[in-house]
Every structure is written in C-alpha cells, then in structure tokens.
Amino acid sequence: MANTLKLEIVTPEARTFSDDVEMVTLPGIEGEMGIYPNHVPVMTQLVPGEITVRKDGQDIYLAVGEGFVEITGEHVAVLTDMAIPADQIDEAKAEEARRQAEAQLALHAEEEEAATIHARAMLANALTQINVKRRRHRH
C-alpha cells in the first residue's frame, strides 16, 4: 500500500505542480474533497478555490480556478484555467484584476452574455487569489 499519490496540476500555460504527495484537499463542485492514496476513482468538476497539498508533513496552498479533476488510487490529475501557489500571488495585481472584472461586469450588464461569463470567471479567479493570500498571512 503506497503512502503517497502523484499530483499533477496543469494549466493552459504550464504544468504548475507535479510531485508525490501524502494528501490533497480540493474544491469540487459538490464541496471540499480530501484525497489520500488508494482513493476510489472519481472524475469531478473543480470550482475556484484553494487546493491544499500535504507533502513531507508540510502544507502547500494554491489558488485554483475552474477545471476538472481525475482521481485514481495512485494519481490526481487537475486541469484548470488557473493554479498559483499562495507565495507567488501578487495581492496588488489580484486587487486590480478584481476592480477591472467588477467594472467589466457593470459595463456589460446589458451586453453579450459571453462577456459577462468571462468577467465573472475573471472575478472568481481574482477573489480566489485574494482569499488564499490573505488566509495564508494569518498563519
């Protein structure tokens, strides 16, 4: 019985994380999921939030956007539009992105639905980064 599982987090830009870990907690569409080695196979949707990775007894935190997760007993594959380690989040940039997204939402209130959906996704990603960064400041 293995003590670790392989976690891979991939965005359109890069492979953000690839390593053997002890545990992963992620924001699934039906709530937070804790994944340990030998987990039952699952495919689910990822929602914007925080992934917590336990490696060598230490926790690593990442802000993630929407995406998909495939879980097997030995492997967790995350495909997402955003994955940023908490220590790499620029809070000022995230605040500016939040302001821009809110302004776009106000501008596009009566315009095309696609623009509104895009602005909502930008806002969710910015708020996720801000929340993860601020929560990590407290620890």
N, C-alpha and C positions, 0 to 999 in steps of 0.2 A: 504494500500500500504506500503510495507516494505521499510525501509530506508537502509537496509544492504542486503548483499548476502553472502552465505557461500563459502569461497575459500579454496580448498584443493589442495595442491601440493604434489605429490608423486613421489619418485624416486625408483629405484630398492633397494636402501639401507634403505630408511626411509620415513616417512611422514614428509616433510620439513616444511610445513605450513598448519594449519587448524584453521580458525577463521572466524568470521563475519567481513566483511569489507564494506566500503562505495563504493569503486570503484577499478577496476583492469585494468591496461593497459598492454597488452602483445604483443609479436612479432608473429603475424600469418603469414602464408605463403603468404598471399596477402597484407601484410603490418601491421602496428601497429593497434591494436584494443582497444578501450575503452569500458569497460563493467560496466554498472550500474545495480542496482536492476531492475527487470522486463524486462531484455534484451530478445530479441527474441531468441528462441532456435537455437543453431548453434553447429556444430562439425567442427573443422578445425585442420590443422597441425600447430604445434609450430615450429619455427625456432630459432636457437641460438640467444640470445639477452638478453634484460633486461625486467623484469616484475616490474612494479611499483604498489604498493598496498597502497591505501589510507585507513587508519584506525584511527578513532578518530581525524581526521583532520591532521594526520601526514603521511608522505610518507615513505614506506619501499621499498628497492630496492633489487632485487635478480638477479643474473646471471643464465640464464637457457640455456639448450641445446635443442636438437631436442625432439619432442614428439607430443602429441595430447591434444586437449582441447575440453571438452564438456561444453557448456554453456546453462543454463536454466534461467528462470526469477529469481530464488532464489539461484542458485548454479553454481559455476565454478569449474570444476574438471580438473586438469592438471596432465598428466602423462608424465614424462620427464626423460631423462638419466642423467640430472644434474640440481640441483637447490641449489644455495649457496647465502645466504644473503650477501650483499655488505660488511658489517662489519666483516664477517668471511672469506673473501677472503685473502689468503696469496699471495701477489703480487710476491714475490720472487719465490714461488713454481709455480705460473702460468707462469712466465717468463721461468723457467726451462722446464716446460711442453711444452711451445711454441717452445723452442730450440730443444727439443727431437723430437717433431712432425715434425718440418721442416727437421731435419736430417733424420728421417724415410722416409719422402716424397722423399728426394733426393736419398736415398738408394734404395727405392722401385720403382723408376721411370720406370724401365723396368720389374719389377716383377709382381706378382699376384695382380689383381685389388682389391681384398678384403683387402689386407694390405694397399693399397693406400686409400681406402674408410675409413678404421679405422683411419689412420693417419690424414686424412682431418677432421674427426669428432673430434679427439683429438685437432687439431689445432684450429678449430672453438670454442670449449669449452674453451681453454686456452685464446684465443683472447677475447672472451666474458667476461671472468672474469677480464682480464686486463682492458678492456674498461670500465666496470661498476665500478671497483675500482677507476680508475683514474678520471672518471667523478664525483664520489662522493667526491674525495679530493678537488675538486674545489668549492663545496658548503659549 
